[in-house]
């Protein structure tokens, strides 16, 4: 598969989407991108696993990083994380723009995410004599009660309003069709605004589920909006629309950890991300291309 | 492995238990039993899959069937069911004694069992924007509410008191760690007293979970005690202790469908069946052997 970089940006997007690129299996797509970029004489191209970096060396006073992921699952496998360890020099710049779906407005910062397993324990028994046991699945009703009555925070951070969430994303329990189960595990996902650290978020989750066994299984910090940074001001001026908070976790947080301001900006409705009818309007692809080109060459 | 039928009944039990016999993998044990019984000149031995039947042909006026299962999982794979289809003549008799753990008293009849999947549906969304979706796992809290507040019936049937149960034996839901799940399935097991037919039990389960999607996935009928049958009276007289209801499903129900009275009688505490510390007191094995031998040769 060869990518034609001279084609219309919507056609090029369609070509990219047509290549299967589930996380861990995006090598073909990464290779195609690297081949296409290597033909351009003003770029030096580096690769690290399936991460591809193309850099200018034009001696300009500021450097902007445009970053996006080419696989289809976020967080779990992240080439940027590996790249930050192997070649942090390739990621150094004054501002990073994460090409996440934002509906072509600036979305500032990102919320953190944390997963925890909340477990109930019981006692096995044959289900014909259920009163001899203690049903751990029934006990998990208490965990679902907490989740059903939960009222998420909507705090304002640096002028943008975030919207938290605490949800069960998995539940599992059961030994056999005739056994009272002795364990039930509810996997919850806490999305937290960037006024909370990972440690504060973990303490909060433990407090919400006090009385239950809670194990934090993974987490990633949020990032404050950072719109007051000088490097962000020029892009804010170039993009139409009112900036808003980014609810999802994005690689903005990784750049924040590297000490760089970062914004989210890209085509596509963020409300549709990861849903069955996710799609990107062709007009927004063209708008993003035009805005970024005008801003970068100003 | 060779079984020594002349050994002490407790030693013989230990030899049987020592042979791995998980359902579907009990061929070695069945073959060993068939070999041992074939050496006895007064028995004609038949086999059907892993089911072994040894019959006398002494021309006596009544025939008693002593039946037990040699595998370690009940109901799911049942050689008796297959045998009833292939060779019903081998199962014909005046009374069947099911060698189930009863603590060496007569346990009459058995409860029926039914499994159903109770499902909630929601709408997928990215968990960072959970308010765009509808969480099916949270909705399953309503199903667990029903189960937690459920009061089981304890009806008296033909003089014996049964004890029903309605329990979750499995729960599953979840798409990915960052997705609001659109389906959650609670597998429930209803154990019902023999005053209810399978059809009545199914209608009851649907009524209890009205408002939810309910699919009956399998069921087996109960059996009334049948202690008033003349053939049962002589064994009742021979066995010490007060007869009681059998809560678990046993093959008594299969014999009831064949029109034969059947009882449960055997060593071992039924309350421990299928639990981690299930065991059989050696003295009860000897007591069962002596009682049955005296009764059969009276």
Interface residues (C-beta under 8 A of the other chain):
Chain A: X73 X74 X75 X76 X111 X113 X115 X124 X125 X126 X127 X128 X129 X130 X131 X132 X135 X137 X138 X140 X141 X144 X145 X147 X148 X163 X165 X167 X168 X169 X170 X171 X172 X173 X174 X175 X176 X177 X178 X179 X180 X181 X184 X186 X187 X189 X191 X247 X248 X249 X270 X271 X273 X274 X275 X276
Chain B: X73 X74 X75 X76 X111 X113 X115 X124 X125 X126 X127 X128 X129 X130 X131 X132 X133 X135 X137 X138 X140 X141 X144 X145 X147 X148 X163 X165 X167 X168 X169 X170 X171 X172 X173 X174 X175 X176 X177 X178 X179 X180 X181 X184 X186 X187 X189 X191 X247 X248 X249 X270 X271 X273 X274 X275 X276
